[in-house]
Amino acid sequence: MGTNGSTMLKPLRQGLPPLDPAAVSNAASCALPARYEAVREARRFTRGTLDHWDLGERFDDVCLVVSELVTNALRHALPANTPRIPEQSPPVRLHLMRWSERLVCAVRDPSQESPAARDTDDFSAESGRGLFLVDSFSDGWGWHPLAGTLGGKVVWAMFRLPPTE
């Protein structure tokens, strides 16, 4: 695992149950383009990763949650006036991390906004449903701002895995 993985784990631990980054048995991440095809790419990446980790049977739940997290990141973290600079690192990144009995998917985006449902009148039921689905299909989720030069935030969801034989 490269340095990228370990810097990602540090902020994640703040909002997760105590997990030792050294105990991560697998980690994978992919950068996603700032457009709606990113959701399809995230699903394909998740499918390939879970198959590789022999967790294909969890695909439906995990993929639904990944789709919602990526959709939210694109909708809320990329306002219409965001300049599209090709050389810039992609603003949304999906991380999948596996411990022996936990799988975590985390989506990083450049917005500091809380992913919680807004209290304003213009908050439509449509965009509130995503977090409800994440909450229903995962075993826990949360978010935290990223410190330092990265900026933005990470929204994560955790899935318990059956103990391996």
C-alpha positions as CSV (number, residue, x, y, z in Angstrom):
1,M,0.0,0.0,0.0
2,G,1.4,3.4,-1.0
3,T,1.7,6.5,1.1
4,N,-1.6,7.6,-0.4
5,G,-3.5,4.9,1.4
6,S,-2.0,5.6,4.8
7,T,-2.6,9.3,4.7
8,M,-6.2,8.5,3.8
9,L,-6.6,6.2,6.8
10,K,-5.5,8.8,9.4
11,P,-8.4,11.2,9.1
12,L,-10.8,8.3,8.6
13,R,-10.0,6.8,12.0
14,Q,-11.3,10.0,13.7
15,G,-14.8,9.1,12.8
16,L,-14.6,5.3,12.7
17,P,-14.6,2.7,15.4
18,P,-11.0,2.2,16.5
19,L,-9.3,0.5,13.6
20,D,-5.7,-0.1,13.3
21,P,-4.5,1.0,9.8
22,A,-1.7,-1.6,10.1
23,A,-4.4,-4.2,10.1
24,V,-5.9,-3.2,6.8
25,S,-5.6,-6.3,4.7
26,N,-6.6,-4.7,1.4
27,A,-7.1,-1.2,0.2
28,A,-8.0,0.2,-3.2
29,S,-8.9,3.6,-4.5
30,C,-9.9,5.2,-7.8
31,A,-10.2,8.8,-8.9
32,L,-13.6,9.7,-10.4
33,P,-14.2,12.4,-13.0
34,A,-16.4,15.3,-12.2
35,R,-19.3,14.1,-14.2
36,Y,-22.2,11.8,-13.8
37,E,-20.6,8.8,-15.5
38,A,-18.5,8.7,-12.3
39,V,-21.2,6.7,-10.6
40,R,-21.0,4.0,-13.3
41,E,-17.3,4.0,-13.0
42,A,-17.5,3.8,-9.2
43,R,-19.8,0.8,-9.5
44,R,-17.5,-1.0,-11.9
45,F,-14.5,-0.4,-9.7
46,T,-16.4,-1.6,-6.6
47,R,-17.6,-4.8,-8.4
48,G,-14.0,-5.6,-9.6
49,T,-12.5,-4.9,-6.1
50,L,-15.1,-6.9,-4.2
51,D,-14.7,-9.8,-6.6
52,H,-11.0,-9.7,-6.2
53,W,-11.4,-9.8,-2.4
54,D,-14.0,-12.6,-2.6
55,L,-16.7,-10.4,-1.3
56,G,-18.9,-10.5,-4.4
57,E,-21.9,-11.5,-2.3
58,R,-21.9,-8.1,-0.6
59,F,-21.9,-6.3,-3.9
60,D,-25.5,-5.2,-4.0
61,D,-25.5,-3.4,-0.6
62,V,-22.1,-2.0,-1.0
63,C,-22.7,-0.8,-4.5
64,L,-25.9,0.9,-3.6
65,V,-24.1,2.8,-0.8
66,V,-21.2,3.7,-3.1
67,S,-23.6,5.0,-5.7
68,E,-25.3,7.2,-3.2
69,L,-22.1,8.6,-1.7
70,V,-20.6,9.3,-5.2
71,T,-23.8,10.9,-6.4
72,N,-23.9,13.1,-3.3
73,A,-20.3,14.1,-3.7
74,L,-21.0,15.1,-7.3
75,R,-24.2,16.9,-6.6
76,H,-23.1,18.9,-3.5
77,A,-19.3,19.1,-3.9
78,L,-19.2,20.3,-7.5
79,P,-21.2,23.5,-7.9
80,A,-22.1,24.4,-11.5
81,N,-19.4,27.1,-11.6
82,T,-16.5,24.7,-10.6
83,P,-13.8,25.3,-13.2
84,R,-12.8,22.1,-15.1
85,I,-9.1,22.1,-15.2
86,P,-7.9,18.9,-16.8
87,E,-4.5,18.9,-15.1
88,Q,-6.1,19.2,-11.7
89,S,-6.3,16.0,-9.6
90,P,-9.9,14.7,-9.9
91,P,-11.9,16.2,-7.1
92,V,-13.8,13.1,-6.1
93,R,-12.0,9.9,-5.0
94,L,-13.4,6.5,-3.9
95,H,-11.5,4.4,-1.4
96,L,-12.4,0.9,-0.4
97,M,-10.6,-0.6,2.6
98,R,-11.0,-4.0,4.1
99,W,-10.1,-5.2,7.6
100,S,-10.7,-8.8,8.6
101,E,-14.3,-8.2,9.7
102,R,-15.1,-4.8,8.2
103,L,-15.3,-3.2,4.8
104,V,-15.2,0.6,4.6
105,C,-16.0,2.7,1.5
106,A,-15.1,6.3,1.7
107,V,-15.7,9.1,-0.8
108,R,-13.6,12.2,-0.7
109,D,-14.8,15.4,-2.2
110,P,-13.7,19.1,-2.2
111,S,-16.7,20.5,-0.3
112,Q,-16.6,21.4,3.4
113,E,-20.4,21.2,3.6
114,S,-21.9,18.6,6.0
115,P,-23.6,15.8,4.2
116,A,-26.4,15.8,6.7
117,A,-29.9,16.8,5.6
118,R,-30.3,20.5,5.4
119,D,-33.0,22.3,7.3
120,T,-33.8,24.7,4.5
121,D,-37.0,24.8,2.5
122,D,-35.3,24.0,-0.7
123,F,-33.9,20.7,0.6
124,S,-35.8,18.2,-1.6
125,A,-36.9,14.8,-0.4
126,E,-34.9,13.4,-3.4
127,S,-31.5,14.4,-2.1
128,G,-32.4,13.4,1.5
129,R,-33.2,9.9,0.5
130,G,-29.5,9.1,-0.4
131,L,-28.3,9.3,3.2
132,F,-31.4,7.3,4.4
133,L,-30.3,4.5,2.0
134,V,-26.7,4.7,3.2
135,D,-27.9,4.5,6.8
136,S,-30.2,1.5,6.0
137,F,-27.8,-0.6,4.0
138,S,-24.6,0.0,5.9
139,D,-23.6,-0.9,9.4
140,G,-22.6,2.7,10.2
141,W,-21.6,5.9,8.4
142,G,-20.1,9.2,9.2
143,W,-18.0,12.1,7.8
144,H,-15.3,14.5,8.8
145,P,-13.5,17.4,7.2
146,L,-10.0,16.8,5.9
147,A,-7.2,18.7,7.5
148,G,-4.3,20.4,5.9
149,T,-3.8,21.0,2.2
150,L,-6.3,18.5,1.0
151,G,-9.4,20.4,2.0
152,G,-12.8,19.0,1.5
153,K,-14.3,16.1,3.4
154,V,-14.6,12.3,3.5
155,V,-17.9,10.6,3.9
156,W,-17.6,6.9,4.8
157,A,-19.8,3.9,5.3
158,M,-18.9,0.6,7.1
159,F,-20.0,-2.9,6.5
160,R,-19.5,-5.8,8.9
161,L,-18.1,-8.9,7.3
162,P,-18.5,-12.5,8.5
163,P,-15.3,-13.7,10.2
164,T,-13.2,-15.6,7.8
165,E,-12.7,-19.3,8.5
